[in-house]
Amino acid sequence: MAVNYDKLWCILNERGMMKTELIKEAKISTNAMAKLGRNEDVRVGVLEKICLSLDCKFDDILDIVPESKVNK
């Protein structure tokens, strides 16, 4: 299984929020943001901070994608 954070980028776009603003507001590292940008795994704590900052749930910011769809 792989993770896709396209929903997170949509939320930021809808709110007119830059990634740097989210980094500051959620108090996450630039390294964590870079991993999100590459659809890599991040700690649940990072996702929790993002959700608290954006007042949303995990499924509002990410999708779990089966490997069969990732490789196509």
C-alpha positions as CSV (number, residue, x, y, z in Angstrom):
1,M,0.0,0.0,0.0
2,A,1.1,3.5,-0.7
3,V,-0.1,6.9,0.5
4,N,-1.2,9.8,-1.6
5,Y,-1.6,13.3,-0.1
6,D,-3.3,15.0,-3.1
7,K,-6.3,15.8,-0.8
8,L,-4.0,17.8,1.5
9,W,-2.7,20.0,-1.4
10,C,-6.4,20.6,-2.5
11,I,-7.3,21.8,1.0
12,L,-4.3,24.1,1.1
13,N,-5.2,25.4,-2.3
14,E,-8.8,26.0,-1.3
15,R,-7.8,27.9,1.8
16,G,-5.1,29.9,0.0
17,M,-2.5,28.5,2.3
18,M,1.1,27.9,1.4
19,K,3.1,24.9,2.5
20,T,5.4,27.2,4.6
21,E,2.4,28.5,6.5
22,L,1.3,24.9,7.3
23,I,4.8,24.1,8.5
24,K,4.7,27.0,10.9
25,E,1.0,26.5,12.0
26,A,1.3,22.8,12.5
27,K,4.8,22.9,13.9
28,I,6.1,20.2,11.6
29,S,9.6,20.0,10.0
30,T,10.5,21.0,6.5
31,N,11.7,17.4,6.2
32,A,8.2,16.1,7.0
33,M,6.7,18.4,4.4
34,A,9.2,17.2,1.8
35,K,8.2,13.6,2.5
36,L,4.5,14.6,2.1
37,G,5.4,16.2,-1.2
38,R,6.9,12.9,-2.4
39,N,4.0,10.8,-1.1
40,E,6.3,9.1,1.4
41,D,5.4,7.7,4.8
42,V,5.4,10.2,7.7
43,R,4.8,9.7,11.4
44,V,1.2,9.6,12.6
45,G,2.1,12.5,14.9
46,V,2.9,14.7,11.8
47,L,-0.5,13.8,10.3
48,E,-2.2,14.5,13.7
49,K,-0.6,18.0,13.9
50,I,-1.7,18.8,10.3
51,C,-5.3,17.7,11.0
52,L,-5.4,19.7,14.2
53,S,-4.2,22.8,12.4
54,L,-6.6,22.4,9.5
55,D,-9.5,21.1,11.7
56,C,-9.9,17.9,9.6
57,K,-9.5,14.1,9.8
58,F,-6.9,11.8,8.3
59,D,-9.1,10.7,5.5
60,D,-9.6,14.4,4.5
61,I,-5.9,14.8,3.7
62,L,-4.7,11.4,2.4
63,D,-5.7,8.3,0.4
64,I,-4.4,4.8,0.7
65,V,-3.6,3.5,-2.7
66,P,-3.1,-0.2,-3.5
67,E,0.3,-1.0,-4.9
68,S,-1.3,-2.3,-8.1
69,K,-2.5,1.2,-8.9
70,V,0.8,2.8,-7.9
71,N,2.9,0.8,-10.4
72,K,0.6,1.6,-13.4
